Amino acid sequence: MKVAVKRVSPPSDDKRWKLVDVTMRRNGYSAHALIETLHVVQNSFGYLDGRAMRYVARSLRIPLSRVYGVATFYHLFSLEPTGEHTCVVCTGTACYIKGAPDLIDAVEDQYDVSIGGTTADGRLSLLSARCLGACGLAPAVVVDGEIRGRQTSEALLQEIGEATCNSTT
Amino acid sequence: MQLDDLKARADELRSEAARSHRIRVCLAASCQSSGAGEVCEGFERAVESAGRGDDVEVRRVGCLGLCSAGPLVAVDGRNAAFSELYRHVGPDDVEGLLDSVEGEPVEQLRCPTDVPFFQRQHKVVLENSGLVDPDRIEDYIAQDGYQALVRAVTEMTPEDVLREVQTSGLRGRGGAGYPAGLKWSTVAKAVESPKYVICNGDEGDPGAFMDRAVLESDPHRVLEGMALAAYAVGASRGFVYVRAEYPLAVERLERAIRQATKEGFLGHGVCASPFDFTIELRMGAGAFVCGEETALMASIEGLRGQPRPRPPYPAESGLWGGPTLINNVETLANVPPVVRNGGEWFASIGTPDSTGTKVFALAGRVENTGLVEVPMGITLREIVEEVGGGVPDGRAFKAVQTGGPSGGCIPVELTETSVEYDTLRAVGSIMGSGGMIVMDETSCMVDVARYFMEFCMTESCGKCIPCRAGTVQLHDLLVKIADRRATSADLALLEELCEVVQMTSLCGLGQTAPNPVQSTLRYFRHEYEERLVETPPGEFLVPLDVVDT
């Protein structure tokens, strides 16, 4: 006997929920697809909020605690929106011994933000990455999705300055 | 599909390719970050505007190896007349290099390939890297790709394939070095079904990017290796688990899986045989512990990536309780040549206990950073000083770190050690997955140990107490020593705690977390001792308000 399962409707009529639905449907609304689904939510909305996690939990018919557990376990999932611009400093071994800590200190001092955080005005998030796999370019930094190798504190501050001021003009 | 058809197709593709000149532009992560994308587009535009689309092919290839000299471009003459490698190529050099297909090489950009960096390497895993366009299955077929799989399913029994892998002596390239043949035969013998094959591409060691290069440069090789493994052990479903930090690898694998399925190398009835095999891609989400096999399986099942006690080993009860074969990317990439050329051929490379080659990501304070593949048995000194070109800026070579956060630092005095699983373990490090970081006299060993401990502390999944609490305490002690606030009692405590964490942790992460501390203590103890103080500053002072009440 087939049991008709009533699907939960998305929290809003935002079109991005369609992408989330497609992913869940493709995986047969299986609980195994939780991580896949959360990836899509994060890529579409930038972060995972309570509303999104509740929707995913109800759609996949798993407890909200499990969704929250997975979302907080993996580093890549963020429960808060990131800043307008991002600066990711690689802290892999090669970058570390070639001076990544100095780069982090420089940005922290200049923008009054600590690693993993966002400035009070929401303009810049300073993040660290375990290893970007660009060890040949150490120390490497990703500013707004663009990777820059062999960085110095001065060059990095200048690049961030340019990136953040471009948005206001 | 029969083997002869595939061979004929490979010959045809090769002779077709030989008819034109070829410009190969490295678009691996490192070159791409130095502007290779722009260079490649420059070539494509220049070829088109010169109307030479028919006799000059611009091919987007994977890693050419010498990452520190990127963007790298190779120019091949028609009918393999010559092949030149060029380094630090910029968009302005495009015209000159395009002219060089028929004229003189561009001297000022030439990257000599008769140097030890290229000569000392022996390419098995990376044989196609830099030659094939990872997005085109035709290029892989032209390099005799998928012939091992077709031969296996049409002419060999699963036992034959298993026997070749056992003869080859191939050991797991993920770090521990467990013999692949033994692992495969355990899964093959298991009676439960369904069985699964998992490719572990959760390359988490900081400073290691070998698997990324293989997945990005030659994804079909990994798929073929998985299919051969599945045939040998009797699995019909496979998963590739890749870090989400490698979006390019994910994209290329997705495309490769689609192409291989379309050509009949994967899917229902592989190459018109009764063998079925499908591969699904799973992305990680940034958890180092997921490189541990039981944690990885939990992650594929959509759970938190926490390890569980073994036994039962995945070979008996793995993914969803089925017998599961888990091998690392590089291990599986070794399988097609093993089956194609025979296990004995593979066993003739390297040393009797560690056969074949190993890919290392050479980085840190070394002249030639990049990806190198060397035969097992080569010494560490040869890798650093000959292949790597030594330490730059006239500084002194101090130590080499292998195995990432689970490995250790080997001092310069011991660099005559040969690269084998057992010899590296004897000097207090491990082969690891292949990160090799060179350190010079400016690197402080206490700080290096602290760095790796911080990594383990953050990445500990929190399931077992020795790892969760132990790594925090170890890190605090290391900070205390580095800040010159520690006494000899703290050092003794550090050593004792290392042993406890090592012996009582649940999984490999905790069990190996003390390795960097222990190996630096073994060889650089004076660096710890010279930071110790007699009495710690400001401790034992009782706040006045406490005294009052």
Chai-1 contact restraints between the chains, C-beta under 6 A:
chainA,res_idxA,chainB,res_idxB,connection_type,confidence,min_distance_angstrom,max_distance_angstrom,comment,restraint_id
A,A31,B,G302,contact,1.0,0.0,6.0,A-B,restraint_1
A,H32,B,E301,contact,1.0,0.0,6.0,A-B,restraint_2
A,H32,B,G302,contact,1.0,0.0,6.0,A-B,restraint_3
A,L34,B,G302,contact,1.0,0.0,6.0,A-B,restraint_4
A,I35,B,A285,contact,1.0,0.0,6.0,A-B,restraint_5
A,I35,B,G302,contact,1.0,0.0,6.0,A-B,restraint_6
A,G69,B,R304,contact,1.0,0.0,6.0,A-B,restraint_7
A,V70,B,R304,contact,1.0,0.0,6.0,A-B,restraint_8
A,F73,B,R304,contact,1.0,0.0,6.0,A-B,restraint_9
A,Y74,B,A285,contact,1.0,0.0,6.0,A-B,restraint_10
A,Y74,B,G286,contact,1.0,0.0,6.0,A-B,restraint_11
A,Y74,B,A287,contact,1.0,0.0,6.0,A-B,restraint_12
A,H75,B,G286,contact,1.0,0.0,6.0,A-B,restraint_13
A,L76,B,A244,contact,1.0,0.0,6.0,A-B,restraint_14
A,L76,B,A285,contact,1.0,0.0,6.0,A-B,restraint_15
A,L76,B,G286,contact,1.0,0.0,6.0,A-B,restraint_16
A,G92,B,P206,contact,1.0,0.0,6.0,A-B,restraint_17
A,G92,B,G207,contact,1.0,0.0,6.0,A-B,restraint_18
A,T93,B,P206,contact,1.0,0.0,6.0,A-B,restraint_19
A,T93,B,G207,contact,1.0,0.0,6.0,A-B,restraint_20
A,T93,B,I437,contact,1.0,0.0,6.0,A-B,restraint_21
A,A94,B,G207,contact,1.0,0.0,6.0,A-B,restraint_22
A,A94,B,A363,contact,1.0,0.0,6.0,A-B,restraint_23
A,A94,B,G364,contact,1.0,0.0,6.0,A-B,restraint_24
A,A94,B,I437,contact,1.0,0.0,6.0,A-B,restraint_25
A,Y96,B,Y451,contact,1.0,0.0,6.0,A-B,restraint_26
A,I97,B,G364,contact,1.0,0.0,6.0,A-B,restraint_27
A,I97,B,S443,contact,1.0,0.0,6.0,A-B,restraint_28
A,R130,B,P206,contact,1.0,0.0,6.0,A-B,restraint_29
A,C131,B,P206,contact,1.0,0.0,6.0,A-B,restraint_30
A,G133,B,A29,contact,1.0,0.0,6.0,A-B,restraint_31
A,G133,B,F209,contact,1.0,0.0,6.0,A-B,restraint_32
A,G133,B,R212,contact,1.0,0.0,6.0,A-B,restraint_33
A,A134,B,A29,contact,1.0,0.0,6.0,A-B,restraint_34
A,A134,B,S30,contact,1.0,0.0,6.0,A-B,restraint_35
A,A134,B,S33,contact,1.0,0.0,6.0,A-B,restraint_36
A,C135,B,G207,contact,1.0,0.0,6.0,A-B,restraint_37
A,C135,B,A363,contact,1.0,0.0,6.0,A-B,restraint_38
A,G136,B,S30,contact,1.0,0.0,6.0,A-B,restraint_39
A,G136,B,C67,contact,1.0,0.0,6.0,A-B,restraint_40
A,G136,B,S68,contact,1.0,0.0,6.0,A-B,restraint_41
A,G136,B,T369,contact,1.0,0.0,6.0,A-B,restraint_42
A,G136,B,G370,contact,1.0,0.0,6.0,A-B,restraint_43
A,L137,B,S30,contact,1.0,0.0,6.0,A-B,restraint_44
A,L137,B,S33,contact,1.0,0.0,6.0,A-B,restraint_45
A,I147,B,S33,contact,1.0,0.0,6.0,A-B,restraint_46
A,G149,B,S33,contact,1.0,0.0,6.0,A-B,restraint_47
